[in-house]
Amino acid sequence: MKKLTLILFAALVVSTAAGAQNRADRQQLDNPGSFSMILLGDPQTYTKYDINQPIFELCTAWIADNLEQLKIKAVLCTGDLTEQNENLALNRRMLNQTSREMYGWASHCFERLDNKVPYIICPGNHEYGYKHSENGHTHYPEYFPFERNSCWRDILVSSFPGRDGAMTMENAAFEFNDEHWGGMLVICSEFAPRDEVLEWALNLCNDKKYKDYKVIFLTHSLLRQKTAAYTDNEKYAISPRNWGQGVWDKLLKPAPNIVLAICGHTGVPGGTGKVEDDYIQSTAYRCDKNAAGRDVHQMMFNVQTLGGGWEGNGGDGWLRILEFCPDGKTIKVKTYSPLFGISPLTKHLAHRTAPYDQFEMVVR
């Protein structure tokens, strides 16, 4: 009996050690009372080339591996899961995957998170039309139906029909609660949202149930890279529509409780050969007062041209860790790459600490 006990104890030690594998660059929250949300920038350059696809899966696998470590409540994605919504003819100068293959890989990567954590995706311009948002047709709902992730079941509180009239996850609102932050609402929208979508979101913000909630709005097109000017008059035929300026005028400014808006979409190579300039051209931030005099933080994060430009590796694994501190008002932003962090040889490259990549936002 004593021998059997020793064997069982040894097996337990081995099992525990295997589960507690030392990480090359294990991430930590600054405050143990915080929770986090993870932000994924546009993944289209990961999915459009088969050789890049494992990098995106590494990102979602890393998230799944850190759910408890970083107390992750949600994963946010700025859209553009594909390069083209519906295309078979392969333009080898810019991709080697069909639209179905790109959607399939994006879906596969998010399977890492199904039934473990809610992820919230705002479809981008590349999820509509054929190649270039020529219309409102999208295959997005086929790959991301409500039923696929049980974590949505108890937090989805409202949705609004997509452009084809079907009730999908394109326009949806999710409720979260935290002992320090109280009630929170995350609302995502279709690309270039129609007036009725913005009206639906505004009505939610003004609803008596949510008027005291802190609201995060997730949409694809809002800010331009570097300058943080609002997008306007973009060359897409999809209609009716609102670009960034319309989103501000019709939703962000009049809503009393939207404290943070997040987007992707814009972002270009720096063109100087300096990595820092590439990073600057893939981010943007601004803060404006809404009609009630409250700060509305607005942040653009897009990785699609990082790691080698338009036809590079997809984004070098960059993502953002948004730490919601227990003071109930401070959000710390950190930019991190599990691709670099996974190896001791490259972990010194895994953190971007320039002011545009590591900063704090205070919700007032």
Protein Blocks (a to p, Z undefined) as FASTA:
>chain_A
ZZmmmmmmmmmmmmmmmmmcccfblccdfblkbccddddddfklmmmpmklmmmmmmmmm
mmmmmmmmnopabdcdebjjbfbfbdfbdcfklpccdfklmmmmmmmmmmmmgokbccdd
dddfklgcjlnopbmcdfklmmmcfklpmklmmmmgbdcddfkopacfkbccdddddfkl
opaddddddehiafklmmmmmmmmmpmklmmpccddddfblbaghklpacehiabfbdcd
ddfklmmmmmmmmpmkbcbdcdehiacdehlopaklmmmmmgccdddddfkopacddddd
dfklggnijmlnongopacdddddfkopaccdddddfklmmpmklmmmmpccbfklgccd
ddZZ
